[in-house]
Amino acid sequence: MVSTGTAAKSAVFAQAPAGSDLLEVPCAQRNGILEMMAMRRDPFAFGDERLARLGQVSGLNALGVKMVIAAGPRAADEILMNRDKAFANGPAWSYFIGPFFNRGIMLLDFDEHRHHRHILQQAFTPSALKGYMQEMQPMIAERVADLPTGNVKMFEQFKSLTLDVALEVFLGLELPKDQADKINKAFIDTVRAGVAYVRKPVPGGRWWKGLRGRKVLEEFFYDNIAAKRARETPDLFSVLCHVEGDEGERFTDEDVVNHMIFVLMAAHDTSTITMTQMAYRMAKSPEWQQRAREQSLELNPELGYDDLGKLSVLDLVLKESLRMCPPVPAQPRMAVKDTSVQGFFVPKGSMVTVPQMTNHRDPEFFTNPDMFDPERFTPERKEDKGHRMAWTPFGGGVHKCIGLYFGQMEIKTILHHLLRNYEWSVPEGYQIPMDYSALPVPKDKLPVDLRRR
């Protein structure tokens, strides 16, 4: 039974202005570090317990940060749509990943963000996506055909494959294995560094490894930028070196490097996590694996861009997998002025977090929310449409993921080839053990029995 006694709720996050009708955010008296550890250990149990104890809007103080957790799609709408420009991405995300993904598109705000996004968007137009798909298709087909069989750790296979796709499509480069492995390790270290408890470069610690990883990535891109400036090629790296704004403005070398590091990380990690969850769900629910396979077998081995919309079963599995485990589990913002969320006072300088991982299991909008049920996304049920912020795996508002269509294209293409060529399963009763200490990844790398058809 959850305690709701006054002792658990006696603290408040901040005093509301005298004379205002704003409520004061309740703040648990339990040590903030213990709260953070509980969140990372089991975000769903943490969210349920905190909701029962403190309500949808609650505060905690941990790691030197005052944070408001604002649960539910209505709070998400206030924060992500940001109509009053009270919240900023940069100061919030910079606390977690700033030293490692400095000035990536997600860390920019307001006019500067709009300017950079407008230029960057030209790299993700339908015509650009069709070109990327044409580039990636043969490589994906070849790589999937060469997958090992038997006991295979799918997370590792997907991670290697998405890195290869990113290197070819985004960089236009074929790297020797040792260099590709070095780049891959650098990305892993930079992502994990953001949630380090010790946020100083202590040798051997996460923060220290993240800073080293960032240096490896910077050196790699700066070494290759002159060649990309000299000659236009169809990859993203080249596009960013040559694309222009409405008045002929171009990205500086520093801009290109910052955006490339961020976009490559985002495309590489989020696609890997999503495909791992999809593979797990289709192993646990073989009827959905077979339904998706039947649609893929009706199409040619090589997909055309217009074929993606015909993979409707795979699309349902994708959406439900993103609901149950969004690759980015929360969206932090920083209050840049005194404001409010759902009637609660939020002072300037506070971190405010939208916990979409737990929002995606809100029983107000999703029937049996802990159950894998892709049909909840069918036109007949459309549970995700109960509120525009009920399902937000790609974020929302002006910072909605710029690469979401590329990611879906890559994922569907890889799984189309996987479904046509293989079947896979997990032992009866298997439950994927998750590590939520950074981005959500399986502790055991998802071992499956992979068999050629």
C-alpha positions in Angstrom: 0.0 0.0 0.0 1.3 3.5 -0.9 1.7 5.9 2.0 -0.1 9.2 1.5 0.6 10.5 5.0 1.4 14.2 5.6 5.0 13.4 6.5 5.6 12.1 3.0 4.0 15.3 1.5 5.0 18.0 3.9 7.7 19.6 1.8 7.0 22.0 -1.1 9.1 22.7 -4.1 8.9 26.5 -3.9 6.6 29.0 -2.3 3.9 30.4 -4.7 3.8 34.2 -5.0 1.8 35.8 -2.3 -1.8 36.6 -3.5 -1.6 34.2 -6.5 -4.1 31.4 -6.9 -1.2 29.0 -7.9 -0.7 25.8 -6.1 2.6 24.8 -4.6 4.3 21.8 -6.1 4.6 19.0 -3.4 8.1 17.7 -2.9 8.9 14.4 -1.2 11.2 14.6 1.8 13.0 11.5 0.8 16.6 12.1 -0.4 16.6 13.2 -4.1 19.5 10.8 -5.0 17.4 7.9 -3.7 14.5 9.1 -5.8 16.7 9.3 -8.9 18.0 5.8 -8.3 14.5 4.5 -7.9 13.5 6.1 -11.2 16.4 4.6 -13.1 15.8 1.1 -11.5 12.1 0.9 -12.5 10.6 4.0 -14.0 7.1 2.5 -14.2 6.9 1.5 -10.5 8.5 4.9 -9.6 5.9 6.8 -11.7 3.0 4.9 -10.2 4.2 5.2 -6.6 5.0 8.9 -7.0 1.6 9.6 -8.7 -0.2 8.0 -5.8 1.9 9.7 -3.2 2.3 13.2 -4.6 0.0 13.6 -7.6 0.7 14.4 -11.3 2.9 17.4 -10.6 5.7 16.9 -8.1 9.2 18.0 -7.3 12.5 16.6 -6.3 16.0 18.0 -5.6 18.9 15.8 -6.8 22.3 16.2 -8.3 22.2 19.9 -7.6 19.1 20.4 -9.7 15.5 21.3 -8.7 13.2 19.3 -10.9 9.5 19.2 -11.4 8.0 16.0 -12.9 4.9 16.9 -14.8 3.0 13.8 -15.7 0.1 13.4 -18.1 -0.5 14.7 -21.6 -2.2 17.9 -20.5 1.0 19.0 -18.7 3.0 17.8 -21.7 0.9 20.0 -23.9 1.6 23.1 -21.8 5.4 22.4 -21.7 6.1 21.2 -25.2 3.9 23.6 -27.1 5.4 26.3 -24.9 3.0 29.0 -26.0 4.3 31.6 -23.5 8.0 30.8 -24.3 8.5 30.0 -20.6 10.6 26.8 -21.3 13.9 26.3 -23.0 15.5 23.1 -24.3 19.2 24.2 -24.2 19.7 24.8 -20.5 17.9 21.6 -19.6 19.5 19.2 -22.1 22.9 20.9 -21.6 22.9 19.8 -18.0 22.7 16.2 -19.1 24.5 16.1 -22.5 25.8 19.6 -23.2 29.5 18.8 -23.0 29.1 15.8 -25.3 26.5 17.0 -27.8 27.3 20.7 -27.7 25.0 22.9 -29.9 23.2 20.0 -31.5 19.7 21.0 -32.8 18.0 19.8 -29.7 20.1 22.2 -27.5 19.2 25.3 -29.4 16.2 27.6 -28.7 13.8 30.2 -30.1 15.2 32.2 -33.1 18.5 30.4 -33.2 16.8 27.0 -33.2 14.3 28.2 -35.9 17.2 29.3 -38.1 19.3 26.2 -37.7 16.3 23.9 -38.1 15.2 25.6 -41.3 18.5 24.9 -42.9 18.8 21.4 -41.4 15.3 20.5 -42.6 16.5 20.6 -46.2 18.5 17.4 -45.4 15.2 15.6 -44.6 12.9 16.5 -47.4 11.0 13.7 -49.2 13.4 13.9 -52.1 16.4 13.7 -49.8 14.8 10.7 -48.0 14.2 8.9 -51.2 17.9 9.4 -52.1 19.0 8.0 -48.7 16.7 5.0 -49.1 18.2 4.2 -52.5 21.7 4.4 -50.9 20.9 2.3 -47.9 18.8 -0.4 -49.5 21.5 -2.6 -51.0 23.8 -2.4 -48.0 20.9 -3.3 -45.6 19.9 -6.3 -47.8 23.5 -7.6 -47.8 24.1 -7.1 -44.1 20.8 -8.8 -43.1 21.5 -11.7 -45.4 24.8 -12.2 -43.6 23.4 -12.3 -40.1 24.5 -15.2 -37.9 21.9 -17.8 -36.9 21.3 -19.7 -33.7 21.6 -17.8 -30.4 22.0 -14.2 -31.6 22.1 -11.0 -29.5 19.8 -8.8 -31.6 20.7 -5.6 -29.8 24.3 -6.0 -30.9 23.3 -6.9 -34.5 21.0 -3.9 -34.8 23.5 -1.5 -33.3 26.2 -2.6 -35.7 23.8 -2.4 -38.6 22.5 1.1 -37.8 26.0 2.4 -37.4 26.9 1.0 -40.8 23.7 2.7 -42.3 24.6 6.0 -40.5 28.2 5.9 -41.8 27.2 5.2 -45.3 24.0 7.4 -45.6 25.0 10.2 -43.3 28.8 10.2 -43.9 29.2 8.6 -47.3 32.2 6.7 -45.9 33.2 3.1 -45.6 35.4 2.7 -42.5 37.6 -0.2 -41.6 36.2 -2.2 -38.7 38.6 -0.8 -36.1 37.7 2.8 -36.9 34.0 2.0 -37.0 34.3 0.3 -33.6 36.1 3.3 -32.2 33.3 5.7 -33.4 30.7 3.3 -32.0 32.4 3.2 -28.6 32.6 7.0 -28.6 28.9 7.3 -29.1 28.1 4.8 -26.3 30.4 6.7 -23.9 28.9 10.1 -24.8 25.3 9.0 -24.3 26.0 7.2 -21.0 28.0 10.2 -19.6 24.9 12.4 -19.5 23.4 10.5 -16.5 26.6 10.1 -14.5 26.2 10.6 -10.8 29.8 12.0 -10.6 29.7 14.9 -13.0 33.4 15.6 -13.1 36.2 14.1 -15.3 37.4 11.6 -12.7 39.6 9.1 -14.7 37.6 6.0 -15.6 34.2 7.5 -14.7 31.3 8.0 -17.1 31.8 11.8 -17.4 35.5 11.4 -18.2 34.7 8.7 -20.8 32.1 11.0 -22.4 34.5 13.9 -22.8 37.0 11.6 -24.4 34.3 10.2 -26.7 33.3 13.7 -27.8 37.0 14.5 -28.7 37.2 11.3 -30.8 34.1 12.3 -32.7 35.2 15.9 -33.2 38.6 14.8 -34.6 36.9 12.4 -36.9 34.5 15.0 -38.4 37.1 17.8 -38.7 39.5 15.4 -40.5 36.8 14.8 -43.1 35.2 18.1 -43.5 37.5 19.6 -46.1 36.8 16.8 -48.5 33.1 17.2 -48.0 33.3 20.9 -48.7 35.2 20.3 -51.9 32.8 17.9 -53.5 29.0 17.4 -53.3 27.9 13.8 -52.6 24.4 12.5 -51.6 25.2 11.9 -47.9 24.0 14.1 -45.0 27.6 15.2 -44.2 28.0 16.7 -47.7 24.5 18.2 -47.7 25.2 20.1 -44.4 28.4 21.4 -45.9 26.7 22.9 -48.9 23.1 23.6 -47.9 22.1 27.3 -47.8 19.4 29.3 -46.0 17.0 31.7 -47.7 19.6 34.4 -47.9 22.5 32.2 -48.9 23.8 31.6 -45.3 25.7 28.4 -44.7 26.7 26.4 -41.6 30.2 27.0 -40.3 32.5 24.0 -39.9 31.7 24.1 -36.2 28.0 24.0 -37.0 28.4 21.1 -39.3 30.4 19.1 -36.8 28.0 19.8 -33.9 25.0 18.9 -36.0 26.6 15.7 -37.4 27.6 14.4 -34.0 24.1 15.0 -32.6 22.2 13.6 -35.6 24.4 10.6 -36.0 23.9 9.8 -32.3 20.2 10.3 -32.5 19.7 8.2 -35.6 22.0 5.4 -34.4 20.8 4.9 -30.9 17.0 5.5 -31.2 16.7 3.2 -34.2 18.6 0.5 -32.4 16.5 0.7 -29.3 13.2 0.7 -31.3 14.1 -2.3 -33.5 15.2 -4.2 -30.4 11.9 -3.6 -28.8 10.0 -4.6 -32.0 12.1 -7.8 -32.3 11.3 -8.6 -28.7 7.6 -8.0 -29.0 7.4 -10.1 -32.2 9.3 -12.9 -30.6 6.9 -12.9 -27.6 3.9 -12.5 -29.9 4.7 -14.7 -33.0 1.3 -14.1 -34.5 2.3 -10.5 -35.0 5.6 -11.6 -36.5 3.8 -13.8 -39.0 1.3 -11.1 -39.9 4.1 -8.6 -40.6 6.0 -11.2 -42.5 3.0 -12.0 -44.8 2.9 -8.3 -45.8 6.6 -8.2 -46.5 6.4 -11.3 -48.6 3.7 -9.6 -50.8 6.3 -6.9 -51.7 9.5 -7.1 -53.6 12.7 -7.8 -51.6 13.9 -4.2 -52.5 11.5 -1.7 -51.1 10.6 1.5 -52.9 9.9 4.6 -50.9 6.2 4.4 -51.7 6.1 0.8 -50.4 6.7 1.9 -46.8 3.1 2.8 -46.4 2.0 -0.7 -47.4 3.7 -2.2 -44.3 0.7 -1.4 -42.2 1.2 -4.3 -39.7 4.8 -3.4 -39.2 3.7 0.2 -38.6 1.3 -1.0 -35.8 4.1 -3.0 -34.2 6.4 0.0 -34.5 4.0 2.4 -32.8 3.1 0.0 -30.0 6.8 -0.7 -29.3 7.5 3.0 -29.2 4.6 3.4 -26.8 5.8 0.7 -24.4 9.4 1.8 -24.5 10.2 5.2 -26.1 13.9 5.5 -26.9 14.1 8.9 -25.2 12.2 8.3 -22.0 11.7 11.9 -20.9 11.8 15.4 -22.2 13.5 18.0 -19.9 13.0 21.7 -20.2 14.2 24.7 -18.1 11.9 27.4 -16.9 13.4 30.6 -18.1 10.9 32.7 -16.2 8.4 32.2 -13.4 5.5 30.2 -14.8 3.0 27.5 -14.0 2.1 23.9 -15.1 -1.4 22.7 -14.5 -2.0 25.4 -12.0 1.2 24.7 -10.0 3.8 27.4 -9.5 7.2 26.7 -11.2 9.9 29.3 -10.5 12.5 30.4 -13.0 15.5 28.2 -13.1 13.6 25.0 -12.4 14.0 21.9 -14.5 10.7 20.6 -15.7 10.4 17.0 -17.1 7.8 15.4 -19.3 8.0 11.7 -18.5 6.7 10.2 -21.8 7.8 6.7 -20.9 5.2 6.6 -18.1 2.7 8.9 -19.9 2.5 6.2 -22.6 0.9 3.9 -20.0 -1.8 6.3 -18.8 -5.0 4.2 -18.4 -7.1 7.3 -19.2 -6.0 7.0 -22.8 -4.7 3.4 -23.3 -6.7 0.3 -22.6 -4.8 -2.3 -20.5 -1.7 -0.1 -20.9 0.9 -2.7 -19.8 -0.3 -5.1 -22.5 1.3 -5.3 -26.0 -1.7 -4.5 -28.2 -0.8 -3.0 -31.6 -4.4 -2.8 -32.7 -4.9 0.1 -30.3 -3.4 2.2 -33.2 -5.9 1.0 -35.8 -8.3 3.6 -37.3 -11.1 2.0 -35.4 -9.5 2.4 -32.0 -6.9 5.2 -32.4 -6.2 5.3 -28.7 -3.2 7.6 -29.4 -5.6 10.3 -30.7 -7.3 10.7 -27.3 -5.0 13.6 -26.7 -2.3 15.0 -29.0 0.3 14.5 -26.3 -0.9 11.0 -25.3 1.7 9.4 -27.6 4.9 11.4 -28.0 7.9 9.1 -28.8 9.3 11.9 -31.0 8.6 14.7 -28.7 6.3 17.6 -29.6 6.1 21.2 -30.5 8.9 23.0 -32.3 11.5 20.5 -31.1 9.8 17.4 -32.4 12.4 15.0 -33.8 13.6 16.3 -37.1 14.7 12.8 -38.3 11.6 10.9 -37.4 10.7 10.0 -41.0 14.3 8.9 -41.7 14.2 6.7 -38.6 10.9 5.0 -39.5 12.2 4.5 -43.0 15.4 2.8 -41.8 13.6 0.7 -39.2 10.9 -0.6 -41.6 13.5 -1.4 -44.3 15.7 -3.4 -42.0 12.8 -5.3 -40.5 11.3 -6.0 -43.9 14.5 -7.8 -44.9 14.7 -9.6 -41.5 11.1 -10.8 -41.8 11.5 -12.1 -45.3 14.6 -14.1 -44.5 14.3 -15.2 -40.9 12.1 -16.3 -38.0 13.1 -15.7 -34.4 11.9 -16.7 -30.9 12.7 -16.4 -27.2 12.1 -19.0 -24.5 8.7 -19.4 -22.9 8.4 -16.9 -20.1 11.4 -14.8 -21.1 11.1 -11.1 -20.0 13.6 -8.7 -21.4 15.8 -7.2 -18.5 16.1 -3.5 -19.1 18.7 -1.0 -18.1 17.2 2.5 -17.7 20.3 4.2 -16.4 20.7 6.1 -19.6 18.7 5.4 -22.8 16.6 2.2 -22.3 18.7 -0.9 -23.4 18.4 -4.6 -22.6 21.0 -5.8 -20.1 21.3 -9.1 -21.9 21.4 -7.6 -25.4 18.2 -9.6 -26.3 19.3 -13.1 -27.2 17.0 -14.8 -29.6 17.0 -18.1 -31.6 17.4 -16.8 -35.1 16.6 -19.2 -37.9 16.7 -18.8 -41.7 13.4 -19.4 -43.5 
